Amino acid sequence: MTRPSNAALIMIDIQNDFCSGGALAVERGEEIVPLVNELQNDFAVKVLTQDWHPSRHLSFAQSHQGKESYDLVGMEYGQQVLWPTHCVQGTSGAAFHEDLKTDAADLIIRKGFRPHIDSYSAFFENDHTTPTGLAGYLRERGVKQLHMAGLATDFCVKFSAIDAVQQGFEVVVHLDACRAIDLNGSLQEALDEMAQCGVKFFAEMTTL
Protein backbone atom coordinates (compact mmCIF):
# COMPACT_ATOMS: atom_id res chain seq x y z
CA MET A 1 0.00 0.00 0.00
CA THR A 2 1.49 3.34 -1.08
CA ARG A 3 -1.43 5.68 -0.40
CA PRO A 4 -2.32 7.12 3.02
CA SER A 5 -4.72 5.04 5.11
CA ASN A 6 -7.37 7.77 4.79
CA ALA A 7 -7.50 7.41 0.99
CA ALA A 8 -9.97 5.14 -0.82
CA LEU A 9 -10.24 3.82 -4.37
CA ILE A 10 -13.74 4.01 -5.86
CA MET A 11 -14.08 1.71 -8.90
CA ILE A 12 -17.14 2.75 -10.86
CA ASP A 13 -19.32 0.42 -12.93
CA ILE A 14 -16.66 -1.74 -14.56
CA GLN A 15 -19.29 -4.12 -15.87
CA ASN A 16 -19.74 -6.21 -19.01
CA ASP A 17 -22.50 -4.06 -20.49
CA PHE A 18 -20.16 -1.05 -20.44
CA CYS A 19 -17.32 -2.92 -22.17
CA SER A 20 -16.91 -4.05 -25.79
CA GLY A 21 -19.87 -6.16 -26.91
CA GLY A 22 -22.04 -4.89 -24.08
CA ALA A 23 -25.49 -3.33 -24.35
CA LEU A 24 -24.15 0.15 -23.59
CA ALA A 25 -20.52 -0.29 -24.52
CA VAL A 26 -18.06 2.50 -23.78
CA GLU A 27 -15.39 2.51 -26.46
CA ARG A 28 -12.29 0.67 -25.20
CA GLY A 29 -13.88 0.37 -21.77
CA GLU A 30 -12.19 -2.93 -20.97
CA GLU A 31 -8.76 -1.34 -21.45
CA ILE A 32 -8.94 0.20 -17.99
CA VAL A 33 -9.20 -3.15 -16.16
CA PRO A 34 -5.43 -3.83 -15.80
CA LEU A 35 -4.88 -0.25 -14.61
CA VAL A 36 -7.65 -0.50 -12.03
CA ASN A 37 -6.32 -3.84 -10.82
CA GLU A 38 -2.90 -2.30 -10.34
CA LEU A 39 -4.33 0.71 -8.52
CA GLN A 40 -6.00 -1.56 -5.98
CA ASN A 41 -2.59 -2.46 -4.57
CA ASP A 42 -2.14 1.13 -3.41
CA PHE A 43 -5.24 1.51 -1.23
CA ALA A 44 -6.37 0.17 2.12
CA VAL A 45 -10.02 1.00 1.35
CA LYS A 46 -11.51 -0.22 -1.92
CA VAL A 47 -15.12 0.21 -3.08
CA LEU A 48 -16.86 -1.12 -6.19
CA THR A 49 -20.05 0.34 -7.62
CA GLN A 50 -22.43 -1.72 -9.73
CA ASP A 51 -25.26 -0.50 -11.97
CA TRP A 52 -28.16 -2.78 -11.00
CA HIS A 53 -31.43 -2.11 -12.83
CA PRO A 54 -34.76 -3.95 -12.79
CA SER A 55 -35.75 -5.11 -16.27
CA ARG A 56 -38.32 -2.36 -16.87
CA HIS A 57 -36.38 0.53 -15.41
CA LEU A 58 -37.85 3.90 -16.29
CA SER A 59 -34.53 5.11 -17.71
CA PHE A 60 -34.69 2.48 -20.46
CA ALA A 61 -35.96 3.62 -23.87
CA GLN A 62 -38.05 0.46 -24.13
CA SER A 63 -40.09 1.68 -21.14
CA HIS A 64 -41.37 4.68 -23.16
CA GLN A 65 -43.57 4.09 -26.19
CA GLY A 66 -42.28 5.86 -29.29
CA LYS A 67 -38.96 6.83 -27.71
CA GLU A 68 -35.50 5.76 -28.80
CA SER A 69 -32.20 5.35 -27.01
CA TYR A 70 -30.52 8.66 -26.14
CA ASP A 71 -33.77 10.65 -26.36
CA LEU A 72 -34.35 13.06 -23.49
CA VAL A 73 -37.50 12.91 -21.38
CA GLY A 74 -38.68 14.84 -18.37
CA MET A 75 -38.85 12.98 -15.08
CA GLU A 76 -39.99 14.23 -11.69
CA TYR A 77 -36.33 14.81 -10.83
CA GLY A 78 -35.40 16.55 -14.11
CA GLN A 79 -34.18 15.65 -17.60
CA GLN A 80 -33.27 12.01 -18.16
CA VAL A 81 -31.35 10.41 -21.01
CA LEU A 82 -33.09 7.23 -22.16
CA TRP A 83 -30.63 4.37 -22.40
CA PRO A 84 -30.56 1.01 -24.13
CA THR A 85 -31.56 -1.73 -21.71
CA HIS A 86 -28.41 -2.51 -19.73
CA CYS A 87 -27.06 -3.90 -16.45
CA VAL A 88 -30.27 -5.75 -15.65
CA GLN A 89 -30.13 -7.39 -12.24
CA GLY A 90 -28.68 -10.89 -12.29
CA THR A 91 -27.67 -10.87 -15.97
CA SER A 92 -24.19 -11.39 -17.37
CA GLY A 93 -24.25 -7.79 -18.60
CA ALA A 94 -24.55 -6.54 -15.05
CA ALA A 95 -21.63 -8.68 -13.85
CA PHE A 96 -18.23 -7.15 -13.31
CA HIS A 97 -15.73 -7.65 -16.13
CA GLU A 98 -14.22 -11.09 -15.71
CA ASP A 99 -10.67 -9.76 -15.46
CA LEU A 100 -11.48 -7.19 -12.79
CA LYS A 101 -10.16 -8.16 -9.38
CA THR A 102 -13.09 -7.95 -6.97
CA ASP A 103 -12.14 -10.12 -4.00
CA ALA A 104 -10.23 -7.40 -2.20
CA ALA A 105 -13.11 -4.88 -2.31
CA ASP A 106 -14.43 -3.83 1.08
CA LEU A 107 -17.85 -2.82 -0.23
CA ILE A 108 -20.05 -3.08 -3.32
CA ILE A 109 -22.55 -0.25 -3.77
CA ARG A 110 -25.43 -1.18 -6.07
CA LYS A 111 -27.25 1.72 -7.68
CA GLY A 112 -30.14 2.25 -10.07
CA PHE A 113 -32.20 -0.49 -8.45
CA ARG A 114 -35.21 1.77 -7.78
CA PRO A 115 -37.50 1.33 -10.83
CA HIS A 116 -38.52 4.98 -11.24
CA ILE A 117 -35.26 6.85 -10.78
CA ASP A 118 -31.86 6.50 -12.38
CA SER A 119 -28.62 6.69 -10.44
CA TYR A 120 -25.35 7.88 -11.97
CA SER A 121 -23.57 8.90 -8.80
CA ALA A 122 -22.10 6.51 -6.26
CA PHE A 123 -23.47 8.85 -3.57
CA PHE A 124 -26.98 9.87 -4.61
CA GLU A 125 -29.80 8.88 -6.93
CA ASN A 126 -30.48 11.32 -9.76
CA ASP A 127 -32.84 13.31 -7.55
CA HIS A 128 -29.65 14.40 -5.72
CA THR A 129 -31.34 13.76 -2.36
CA THR A 130 -31.71 9.97 -1.98
CA PRO A 131 -28.37 8.72 -0.60
CA THR A 132 -26.70 5.38 -1.30
CA GLY A 133 -25.01 5.33 2.10
CA LEU A 134 -21.50 5.49 0.67
CA ALA A 135 -20.59 8.83 2.24
CA GLY A 136 -21.44 7.57 5.71
CA TYR A 137 -19.47 4.37 5.19
CA LEU A 138 -16.38 6.26 4.06
CA ARG A 139 -16.57 8.65 7.00
CA GLU A 140 -16.86 5.71 9.41
CA ARG A 141 -13.67 4.32 7.85
CA GLY A 142 -11.91 7.65 8.35
CA VAL A 143 -11.55 8.32 4.62
CA LYS A 144 -10.88 11.88 3.50
CA GLN A 145 -9.49 11.48 -0.04
CA LEU A 146 -11.11 9.55 -2.88
CA HIS A 147 -9.44 8.29 -6.04
CA MET A 148 -11.89 7.36 -8.79
CA ALA A 149 -11.62 5.17 -11.87
CA GLY A 150 -14.18 3.50 -14.09
CA LEU A 151 -16.97 3.98 -16.58
CA ALA A 152 -18.03 6.33 -17.90
CA THR A 153 -16.01 9.50 -17.38
CA ASP A 154 -18.80 11.82 -18.51
CA PHE A 155 -21.66 10.23 -16.57
CA CYS A 156 -21.21 8.03 -13.51
CA VAL A 157 -17.62 9.09 -12.82
CA LYS A 158 -18.47 12.77 -13.19
CA PHE A 159 -21.55 12.70 -10.97
CA SER A 160 -19.76 10.61 -8.36
CA ALA A 161 -16.79 12.98 -8.29
CA ILE A 162 -18.88 16.13 -8.01
CA ASP A 163 -21.11 14.67 -5.30
CA ALA A 164 -18.04 13.51 -3.38
CA VAL A 165 -16.56 17.02 -3.39
CA GLN A 166 -19.87 18.41 -2.18
CA GLN A 167 -19.80 15.85 0.61
CA GLY A 168 -16.46 17.23 1.76
CA PHE A 169 -14.05 14.70 0.26
CA GLU A 170 -10.93 15.53 -1.70
CA VAL A 171 -11.31 13.86 -5.10
CA VAL A 172 -8.81 12.70 -7.70
CA VAL A 173 -10.06 11.18 -10.97
CA HIS A 174 -7.57 8.90 -12.72
CA LEU A 175 -8.31 9.75 -16.33
CA ASP A 176 -6.06 7.02 -17.69
CA ALA A 177 -8.25 4.50 -15.84
CA CYS A 178 -11.52 5.92 -17.17
CA ARG A 179 -13.27 5.93 -20.54
CA ALA A 180 -16.10 8.14 -21.80
CA ILE A 181 -19.29 7.80 -23.82
CA ASP A 182 -18.81 11.37 -25.17
CA LEU A 183 -22.44 11.92 -26.13
CA ASN A 184 -22.68 15.20 -28.07
CA GLY A 185 -19.57 16.63 -26.46
CA SER A 186 -20.39 15.38 -22.98
CA LEU A 187 -16.78 14.45 -22.19
CA GLN A 188 -15.35 17.96 -22.38
CA GLU A 189 -18.37 19.32 -20.56
CA ALA A 190 -17.82 16.77 -17.79
CA LEU A 191 -14.13 17.60 -17.46
CA ASP A 192 -14.93 21.29 -17.21
CA GLU A 193 -17.66 20.72 -14.61
CA MET A 194 -15.43 18.53 -12.47
CA ALA A 195 -12.55 20.99 -12.61
CA GLN A 196 -14.82 23.87 -11.64
CA CYS A 197 -15.97 21.90 -8.59
CA GLY A 198 -12.41 21.28 -7.43
CA VAL A 199 -11.88 17.74 -8.70
CA LYS A 200 -8.23 17.01 -9.43
CA PHE A 201 -7.06 14.87 -12.33
CA PHE A 202 -4.30 12.29 -12.42
CA ALA A 203 -2.99 11.79 -15.99
CA GLU A 204 -3.03 13.96 -19.08
CA MET A 205 -6.27 14.28 -21.01
CA THR A 206 -4.51 12.75 -23.99
CA THR A 207 -4.60 9.38 -22.20
CA LEU A 208 -8.38 9.26 -22.52
N, C-alpha and C positions, 0 to 999 in steps of 0.2 A: 504493500500500500504506500503510495507516494503523496496522496492528497491528505489534507488535515482531516481529523476525525469528525469535524463538523461540516464536512462537504459530502453531498450525495449525488449519485448519478441517476438521472431520470431517463429511462429508455422508452421512447414513445412509439407505440403502435407498429412494432416491427413484425408484421403479420403477413401471411401468404397473400391475402387479397390486395395488399399494397405493394407487392413485389411482382416481377415479371410473370405474366400469365394469370395474374389475379384479376378479380372483378373490377377493382379500382386501382390498377397498377400505376405506381409512381415510377417514372423512367429511371432505370438503374437502381431501383430501391434496394435490391439485395446486395449491392456493392458495399453498403455500410456495415454489413454484419460482422466481418472480421475486425473492423475498426472499433465497433461497439464491444465486441468480445474482449479486445485488448484493453479498452478503457476500464472495463470492470475490475481489472487487477489493481487499479489505482484507488478504489473507493471502499470505505468500510460500510457505507449504506448504499444499497442498490434497489431501485424501484422500477418495475415494469408497468406500463399501461397497456390495456387491451380494449380495442373497440369491440363492443359486445351487443349487437342489435337483435331484437326480436324480428321475425321474418317479415312482418308488415309495418316496419318502422315508418313513422310519418315523414322522415327525411328521404325516403326512397321515392324515386320518380314513379315506380309502379303503384304507389299508394295514392296517386293523384291522376284521375282520369284526364286524358288529353295532354298531360305534361310529359316532357322528356328530360333525360339526364342533363344536369347543369342549368336547367331553368331555375329562375328565382320565384319563390312564393312567399307571401306574408304569413307568418305564424304569430301566435300571441306574444312571443318574445322577440319578434323582429323578422328581418329578412332571412330566408333560409335557402341555401343552394340545395337542389334536389340531386341526389346521388344515385348511381347505379346500385342495385342491391349488393351489399357487401358485408363482410364480417358478421354473418348471421350466427347466432349463438349455437355452439356445438358443431359447426361445420369446419371442414379443413381450411376454408378461406379465413376463418377467424383465428386459426391456430398460429402460434408464433412460427417464424421461419425456422425450418428444421436445423439450420446451422447456428442459430442464436443460442448462446449459453444462457439457460434460465435457472439452473439449479441453485445458483448463489444469490438469487434475488431475495430480498427480505420481504417484499410485498408486491402483489399484483393488484393494481387498481383497474377494475372494469368500468367502462363508461359507455354511455349511449344505450343503456338497457331499459330506460323508461320509454315506452312506445311513442309518446307524443312530444318528445323534446330531444334534440340532438345534443351531442356533447363533444366539442373539440378539445377543450382544456382538460388537463389532468386534475384541475382544482375545482372547476365549476361546470355545471350544465350550461347550455347556451343562453339561459335566462340570466346568467351571471350572478345568481343568488343561491341556487341549490348546490351545496358543497358536496364534493366526493369524499371528504374526510382526510385527504392527503396532507393538507397544511397542518392539521392537528397532529397527525402521525409524525411528520418531520420535526415539529417543534418538540414533541415528547422525546425524540431521539437526539435533541440538541443540535439539529442541523441549521446552519445559517446560510450556506452557499450551495447552490444547485448547478450542476452541469447537465445539459440536456443534449440528447441525440435522438434521431429517429425520423419518422415519417408522419406527415409531410411538413417541410419547413414552413410553408405559407399557410398552413391551417392548424393542425393540432400542436405542432411545435410552437408556432407563434402565439397562439392563445394561451398555451401553458406557460410560456416564458413571461408574457405580459401579466397574467394573473399572479404568477409567483412574485414578481417585483412588487405588485400592489399588495401582496401579503407580507411584504417586508423581507423577502429573501434576496440575496445577491445572486444574479443569474448569469451564467455563461453558456452560450449555445455553440456547440462544436459543429461548425458548418461543414467540415469535411465528413462528418458522420451523420449528415442529414441529406435528404433529397426533397425536391419540390414538385408539386403539380404544375405550378405556374399557369394558372387559369386567367387569361386576359391580363397578364402583367401582375398577377398576385404575388409573385416572389419578391420583386423589388419593393412593392408596397409593404409587404410583411417585414422586410429587412429595415425599411425606413421606420415603420411603426415600433419595432422592437428597439431600435437604436434610440428613438425619441423617448422611450420609457426607461432607458437606462440599462437595457440588456447589453452585455458585452459579448463579443464574438471571438472564438478561437479558430483560427485558420483564415486564409484569404478567401474572398468571394469567388475567386477563380477556381477554387476546389469544388465548387458546387457541381 
